[in-house]
């Protein structure tokens, strides 16, 4: 494996770790349910996607080729995260979960 490949994979792992950490911190620190929902669905999805891309790159560069399981995990993650976030947000709206005071835009009151 070349040095350039190692640096690229290391950068992907660092980027993935950073976004996963930001998503976890956002889940804990944000004030209400709706804003907390954005942290794992946006930042963590990007972080896990970068880590999976690094995994595919590593195994491709060692000659093993990209594993089907890695590609399926990435596709499954990118397809299910937005859909599940939408369903969870709609369920919270139907259960009358109140947003934090001062939130602009209340589509359920129209």
N, C-alpha and C positions, 0 to 999 in steps of 0.2 A: 504494500500500500504506500502511495507516495505521501510526501509531507503536505502537499497542497490538499489532498483528500482528507488527511487527518485534521488539518486546520478547518476545512469546510464542515466536516462532521462534528468537530468540537464546537464550532460556532452554532450549528443547528441545535446541538444539545444545550448549550448555554441559553440560546434564545427560547427554546422550548421550556427549559427550567424556569426562566424569568417569567414567561407568560403564565405558566402554571402557578407559580408563586403569587403573581398579581391576582389571578382568579381566586385563589384561596383566601388571600387577604381581603379582597373585595367581598367575598361571601360572608366574612366575619364582620367587616367594618361598615358596610353600607347600611343606611338607616331603615329601609322597609323592605317588604317582600319583593316588590316589583323591581327595585334597583338591585337587590341581591341576586335576582334571577339572571341578570345580565352578566355578572362576573363569571360563573362557571360555563355559561353557554357561549360566551364570546372569547374571553382571554384563555380559559383553560382548553377550549377546543383548538385554538391556534397553537397553544403550547404542546399539547399531545400530538397534534399534527406534525409539528417540527421534530419532535422526538421520534415519531414513527418514520418520518422522512430520513432522519439520520440513521435509523436502524436499517431501512431499505438500502441506503447508500453504503453502509458498512458491509452488509452481506453481499451486495453487488460487487464491491471492490475486492473482496476476498475470493471471489470466484464462485461463491455458492449461489449467486443469483437472488433476485428479490423473491422472498417467500410469499406464497399466496395468502397466508394468514395475515401477514403484515398489511398487505394491500386491502384485504377484506376488512380488517379492523379499522383502517383509516377511512375507507368508504362508508362503513357502517357508522362511525363516529360523526363524519361530516353530514350524513343524511339524517341521523336521528336527533342530534343535539338541537337544531332549530325547531323541529317538529315537536319534540317533547317540551321545549320551553314554551312554545305557543299553547300547547294543551294545558300545561301547568298554570300559565297566566290566565287562560280562560276559566279554568276551574276556580282559581282564586277570585276572579271577578264575580263568578256566580255565587261564591260563598261570601261575597260582600267584604272582601279583605280591603281595608282602607289604606290608601297610599299616605306617605308622609305629608304633613301640611305644607302647602306651597307648591305642590306638584302641578305643573301646567299640563293641560290636556287630559280630559276625562272622557274617553270615547264611550264609556258605558252610561253616561248621563245624557246623551243626545237623544 
